[in-house]
């Protein structure tokens, strides 16, 4: 029978559940980091990404509403995260739309849900399902640790390319700069909440599994962007997948 892990062991296990499943390994991410995507490809990314991250405050709201009242610090974190996404300055989705418009698409196209792929719909639906149905601590593991904590490592590879190879301005890439900083903080707080409150073998195992699934969902979503929008223009043979 699996034993209850101490916090150090559990932290390592959570990190290992994500390792090898990073969205950085997808051909879309490799093409982006190496500057091989066109601005049209980036438009399609923005039109899809809006429908994944746009409802993030909604996902967290469902978790907040079901989080036990005695877990006050966890509830405060979720509330602060929602505030930052929506009204704690520039709305994050508005920054994403600003980038999308600088790529050549329009606010109307970005917000039109008919422009997202089936895989994006699946990721969005999975996030809603986790937020509404899973134990709140398990939901934090899936949404914050499994998904949100990956963002800084992804954007640190992509953002320099946006400036150096594509010529975007600081204002146009503010969405990425903001999330490199904010999601590092959010991801770490997510880890701490899970480490503190997953205090049974069953909860620990559920948290590990949902982190694994969350990482796989983001990897599948990002890989689908390549298959749906890029493969016809850029073959796998033209990418250095070891990058």
C-alpha positions as CSV (number, residue, x, y, z in Angstrom):
1,X,0.0,0.0,0.0
2,X,1.2,3.5,-0.8
3,X,2.4,5.4,2.2
4,X,1.7,9.0,3.2
5,X,4.5,11.2,1.9
6,X,6.1,14.0,3.9
7,X,5.9,17.4,2.3
8,X,9.4,17.2,0.7
9,X,8.6,13.8,-0.9
10,X,5.2,15.0,-2.0
11,X,6.6,18.2,-3.6
12,X,9.1,16.1,-5.6
13,X,6.4,13.7,-6.7
14,X,4.2,16.6,-7.8
15,X,7.1,18.1,-9.9
16,X,7.8,14.7,-11.4
17,X,4.1,14.3,-12.4
18,X,4.6,17.3,-14.7
19,X,8.1,16.5,-15.9
20,X,8.2,15.0,-19.4
21,X,4.8,16.4,-20.2
22,X,5.7,20.1,-20.5
23,X,4.1,22.0,-23.4
24,X,7.6,23.2,-24.2
25,X,8.1,19.8,-25.9
26,X,5.3,20.3,-28.4
27,X,6.2,21.1,-32.0
28,X,4.2,24.3,-31.8
29,X,6.3,25.5,-28.9
30,X,9.6,24.5,-30.5
31,X,8.6,26.3,-33.7
32,X,7.6,29.4,-31.7
33,X,10.9,29.5,-29.6
34,X,12.9,29.1,-32.8
35,X,11.1,31.9,-34.6
36,X,9.6,29.7,-37.3
37,X,5.9,30.5,-36.8
38,X,4.3,33.1,-39.0
39,X,2.2,36.0,-37.5
40,X,-0.8,34.2,-38.9
41,X,0.1,31.1,-36.8
42,X,0.4,33.4,-33.8
43,X,-3.1,34.8,-34.6
44,X,-4.5,31.3,-34.4
45,X,-2.8,30.7,-31.1
46,X,-4.3,33.8,-29.6
47,X,-7.8,33.0,-30.9
48,X,-7.6,29.6,-29.2
49,X,-5.7,30.7,-26.1
50,X,-8.3,33.3,-25.2
51,X,-10.9,30.5,-24.7
52,X,-8.6,28.5,-22.5
53,X,-7.3,31.3,-20.2
54,X,-10.3,33.7,-20.6
55,X,-12.5,31.7,-18.2
56,X,-9.6,31.1,-15.7
57,X,-11.2,33.3,-13.0
58,X,-14.5,31.4,-13.6
59,X,-12.7,28.1,-13.0
60,X,-11.2,29.4,-9.8
61,X,-14.5,30.9,-8.7
62,X,-16.1,27.4,-8.7
63,X,-13.2,26.1,-6.6
64,X,-13.4,29.1,-4.2
65,X,-17.1,28.5,-3.6
66,X,-16.5,24.9,-2.6
67,X,-13.2,25.4,-0.6
68,X,-13.8,24.7,3.1
69,X,-14.2,27.9,5.1
70,X,-11.5,26.9,7.5
71,X,-8.9,27.0,4.7
72,X,-8.9,30.7,4.8
73,X,-5.5,31.2,3.2
74,X,-6.4,29.0,0.3
75,X,-9.7,31.0,-0.3
76,X,-7.8,34.3,0.0
77,X,-5.3,33.0,-2.7
78,X,-8.1,32.0,-5.1
79,X,-9.9,35.4,-4.6
80,X,-6.7,37.3,-5.1
81,X,-5.9,35.3,-8.2
82,X,-9.4,36.0,-9.7
83,X,-9.0,39.7,-8.8
84,X,-5.6,39.9,-10.6
85,X,-7.1,38.2,-13.7
86,X,-10.0,40.5,-14.0
87,X,-9.8,43.9,-12.3
88,X,-6.4,44.2,-10.5
89,X,-5.0,46.4,-13.2
90,X,-5.2,45.6,-16.9
91,X,-7.6,42.7,-17.6
92,X,-5.4,39.9,-18.6
93,X,-7.6,38.9,-21.6
94,X,-7.3,42.5,-22.8
95,X,-3.5,42.2,-22.9
96,X,-3.9,38.9,-24.8
97,X,-6.2,40.7,-27.3
98,X,-3.7,43.5,-27.7
99,X,-1.0,40.9,-28.7
100,X,-3.5,39.2,-31.0
101,X,-4.3,42.5,-32.8
102,X,-0.6,43.2,-33.2
103,X,-0.3,39.8,-34.9
104,X,-3.0,40.8,-37.4
105,X,-6.3,39.4,-36.1
106,X,-9.2,41.3,-34.5
107,X,-10.8,41.4,-31.1
108,X,-14.0,40.1,-32.7
109,X,-12.2,37.0,-34.1
110,X,-10.5,36.3,-30.8
111,X,-13.7,36.5,-28.8
112,X,-15.6,34.4,-31.3
113,X,-15.8,30.9,-29.8
114,X,-16.3,29.4,-33.3
115,X,-12.6,30.1,-33.9
116,X,-11.3,27.7,-31.3
117,X,-10.4,24.1,-32.2
118,X,-12.0,21.0,-30.8
119,X,-8.9,20.3,-28.7
120,X,-9.2,23.8,-27.1
121,X,-12.8,23.1,-26.3
122,X,-11.7,19.9,-24.7
123,X,-9.2,21.7,-22.5
124,X,-11.7,24.3,-21.5
125,X,-14.3,21.7,-20.7
126,X,-11.7,19.7,-18.6
127,X,-10.9,22.8,-16.6
128,X,-14.6,23.5,-15.9
129,X,-15.1,19.8,-14.9
130,X,-12.2,19.8,-12.5
131,X,-13.3,23.1,-11.0
132,X,-16.9,22.0,-10.4
133,X,-16.5,18.3,-9.5
134,X,-13.1,17.5,-7.9
135,X,-12.2,18.0,-4.3
136,X,-11.1,21.7,-4.0
137,X,-7.6,20.7,-3.1
138,X,-7.4,18.3,-6.0
139,X,-8.8,21.1,-8.2
140,X,-6.0,23.5,-7.1
141,X,-3.5,20.7,-7.9
142,X,-4.9,20.3,-11.4
143,X,-5.5,23.9,-12.3
144,X,-2.8,25.8,-10.5
145,X,0.0,23.3,-10.2
146,X,-0.6,21.1,-13.2
147,X,-1.4,24.0,-15.6
148,X,-0.6,27.5,-14.2
149,X,2.8,26.7,-12.7
150,X,4.1,25.7,-16.2
151,X,3.5,29.1,-17.7
152,X,6.7,30.9,-16.6
153,X,9.0,28.2,-18.1
154,X,6.9,28.3,-21.4
155,X,6.9,32.1,-21.8
156,X,10.5,32.5,-20.8
157,X,11.4,30.6,-24.0
158,X,8.9,32.3,-26.2
159,X,9.0,35.9,-25.2
160,X,12.6,36.7,-26.2
161,X,11.8,35.4,-29.6
162,X,8.8,37.7,-29.9
163,X,11.0,40.7,-29.4
164,X,14.2,39.6,-31.2
165,X,12.8,37.7,-34.2
166,X,9.3,39.1,-34.7
167,X,9.9,42.7,-33.6
168,X,7.0,43.0,-31.1
169,X,7.2,45.9,-28.7
170,X,7.2,45.7,-24.9
171,X,3.6,46.9,-24.9
172,X,2.5,44.3,-27.4
173,X,4.1,41.4,-25.3
174,X,3.0,42.6,-21.9
175,X,0.7,39.6,-21.6
176,X,3.7,37.3,-21.5
177,X,5.9,39.5,-19.2
178,X,3.1,39.7,-16.7
179,X,2.5,36.0,-16.6
180,X,6.1,35.1,-16.2
181,X,6.1,36.9,-12.9
182,X,2.5,36.4,-11.7
183,X,2.2,32.7,-12.5
184,X,5.5,31.9,-10.8
185,X,4.0,33.3,-7.6
186,X,0.6,31.7,-8.3
187,X,2.2,28.3,-9.0
188,X,4.2,28.3,-5.8
189,X,1.2,29.3,-3.7
190,X,-0.7,26.4,-5.4
191,X,2.1,24.0,-4.4
192,X,1.9,25.2,-0.8
193,X,-1.8,24.8,-0.6
194,X,-1.7,21.3,-1.9
195,X,1.3,20.4,0.3
196,X,-0.5,21.7,3.4
197,X,-4.0,20.3,2.8
198,X,-3.5,17.0,1.0
199,X,-2.9,15.1,4.2
200,X,-4.2,11.6,3.3
201,X,-2.8,9.0,1.0
202,X,-5.9,9.2,-1.1
203,X,-5.8,12.9,-1.5
204,X,-2.1,12.9,-2.3
205,X,-2.6,10.3,-5.0
206,X,-5.5,12.2,-6.6
207,X,-3.4,15.3,-6.6
208,X,-0.5,13.6,-8.3
209,X,-2.8,12.0,-10.9
210,X,-4.6,15.3,-11.8
211,X,-1.3,17.1,-12.1
212,X,-0.2,14.5,-14.6
213,X,-3.4,14.7,-16.5
214,X,-3.4,18.5,-16.5
215,X,0.1,18.6,-17.9
216,X,-0.9,16.1,-20.6
217,X,-4.0,18.2,-21.4
218,X,-1.9,21.3,-22.0
219,X,0.6,19.3,-24.1
220,X,-2.1,17.9,-26.2
221,X,-3.7,21.3,-26.7
222,X,-0.4,22.8,-27.7
223,X,0.4,19.9,-30.1
224,X,-3.0,20.3,-31.7
225,X,-2.3,23.9,-32.5
226,X,0.6,22.6,-34.6
227,X,-1.4,19.9,-36.2
228,X,-4.4,22.2,-37.0
229,X,-2.7,25.3,-38.1
230,X,1.1,24.9,-38.7
231,X,1.8,21.4,-40.1
232,X,0.7,22.3,-43.6
233,X,3.3,25.1,-43.7
234,X,6.1,23.7,-41.5
235,X,7.0,20.0,-41.3
236,X,8.4,18.2,-38.3
237,X,11.6,17.6,-40.3
238,X,12.1,21.4,-40.4
239,X,12.1,21.6,-36.6
240,X,14.8,20.8,-34.2
241,X,12.7,18.9,-31.7
242,X,15.7,18.6,-29.4
243,X,15.6,22.3,-28.9
